Amino acid sequence: MVTLDLSADQKALVDLAHQFGEKEMAPHVQHHDETGEYPTEIIRKCHAVGLMNTHIPQEYGGLGLNVFDGCLIAEELSSFCSGMYTALEANGLAQAPVIVAGNDEQKKEFLAPMVEKFQLAAYCVTEAHAGSDVQGIKTNAKKDGNDYLINGSKMWITNASVADWYFVLAYTDPSQGARGMSGFIVPSKLPGVQPGKKEKNLGQRCSDTRGIMFDNVRIPARYRLGEEGEGFKIAMKAFDHTRPPVAAGAVGVARAAYQHAVRYATERKTFGVPIAKHQAISFMIAEMAMNIEAARMLVWKAAWEIDQGRRNTLYAAYAKAFAADMCNKVCTDAVQVHGGYGYSTEYPVEKLYRDSKIFQIYEGTSQIQRLIISKEIFDRK
Ligand SMILES: Cc1cc2nc3c(=O)[nH]c(=O)nc-3n(C[C@H](O)[C@H](O)[C@H](O)COP(=O)(O)OP(=O)(O)OC[C@H]3O[C@@H](n4cnc5c(N)ncnc54)[C@H](O)[C@@H]3O)c2cc1C
């Protein structure tokens, strides 16, 4: 049977996330946007109420919730502050390679403790000269007895300075291209690991984005995920799990911008009537509502596919590209509905507009999503 109705448990999850956002996030959003301060205490509380690490399998102490449920949480939390939500999302992104490719010991050592105590992780793939072109990375891992020595530097890493461990993609055999890459779990406190300065970003300012240096970092071979040469596949497979929640985050931001636009359009008067009475404004808002709903359906479909155990790469790319582009358009239009006030930091749409941009960039740009979609259409025919 097909149904788009949420179950009672899912509705309760949505309520829990919404109440958490209203009570714990909303009062602090402006402060964290203005100062760029990392929202440690808010994320700690999120962990305490069980809205974090929900996808860690039950055999490792987690709730074992599926991707769909994660998307419901993502939309709610992100509608309050996507900068704060990105800390959680990046944590889930780092865990995804361990979930898809980790062995029992690795899951026990790195995932299980995250359920018990508040810890964070980061996903380290991008480098200064290589983002979309993952094969262009230079970080390498050389076997040294029963260890690997990791050398190189990563860039634009979310949670870089707060993570307890990293997923790191490195070449073990550069001559093999993508098949010469391997994925590693690297504890962040090891000698030779050095996060850089916090980047000053356009939006999501409380998110912790930095470069990281790896200088002869020694890790035991048992911290390698899967076999040598499987790293690229593992790193990309993680996105099948995380692109739907990222897209849900974009839906959350767009929804917030839309709600502000509706409120303002009914309050603000020009030419003797609320601006909502001008068709140019009401149609702009109608477009927002329609596209938010369409994006949410794509998110749900992408999540549904992977939760059924099916390959969802195409649907995840649809959802990520559509939701990110939609979010940017909705936030731009929400500023437009507010006129001059939308351009001011006094109104929340200004922040939402800045925050929206990153959805078209991280976890694969909107262009790369289209590349994935076109490859699926033509190469898999
Ligand atoms: C705030 C923030 C947080 C991030 N967090 C993380 C993280 O936690 N971990 C991590 O590993 N990375 C992270 N990233 C990196 C992010 O994933 C990359 O920035 C992104 O993949 C783009 O890579 P790039 O910046 O090198 O741009 P480039 O790859 O140089 O792309 C530049 C432009 O060219 C376009 N382009 C490139 N190749 C093609 C092509 N073949 N066809 C069409 N267009 C193309 C791109 O779409 C883009 O518009 C983060 C980035 C930011 C800004």
The ligand as an ORCA input file, in Angstrom:
! r2SCAN-3c Opt
* xyz 0 1
  C      30.445     25.875      4.158
  C      30.997     24.653      3.480
  C      31.019     23.443      4.166
  C      31.564     22.312      3.556
  N      31.660     21.131      4.263
  C      32.370     20.091      3.753
  C      32.647     18.920      4.534
  O      32.231     18.806      5.675
  N      33.423     17.952      3.980
  C      33.918     18.027      2.720
  O      34.614     17.103      2.284
  N      33.664     19.118      1.938
  C      32.911     20.146      2.437
  N      32.671     21.263      1.670
  C      33.221     21.334      0.327
  C      32.161     21.275     -0.757
  O      31.643     19.995     -0.857
  C      32.837     21.783     -2.040
  O      33.052     23.167     -1.893
  C      31.997     21.499     -3.271
  O      31.961     20.121     -3.525
  C      32.523     22.236     -4.508
  O      33.896     22.049     -4.662
  P      34.845     23.303     -4.932
  O      34.568     24.297     -3.877
  O      36.232     22.799     -5.048
  O      34.365     23.896     -6.289
  P      34.809     23.382     -7.744
  O      34.740     21.908     -7.797
  O      36.098     24.018     -8.090
  O      33.653     23.984     -8.637
  C      33.600     25.350     -9.030
  C      32.370     25.526     -9.906
  O      32.486     24.714    -11.095
  C      31.377     23.851    -11.196
  N      31.850     22.573    -11.752
  C      32.925     21.839    -11.370
  N      33.045     20.740    -12.116
  C      32.023     20.747    -13.014
  C      31.585     19.884    -14.050
  N      32.217     18.741    -14.315
  N      30.495     20.236    -14.763
  C      29.821     21.390    -14.472
  N      30.183     22.244    -13.509
  C      31.265     21.929    -12.776
  C      30.857     23.675     -9.784
  O      29.490     23.284     -9.782
  C      31.065     25.081     -9.243
  O      30.010     25.895     -9.643
  C      32.073     22.400      2.248
  C      32.031     23.612      1.557
  C      31.520     24.738      2.160
  C      31.548     26.045      1.406
*
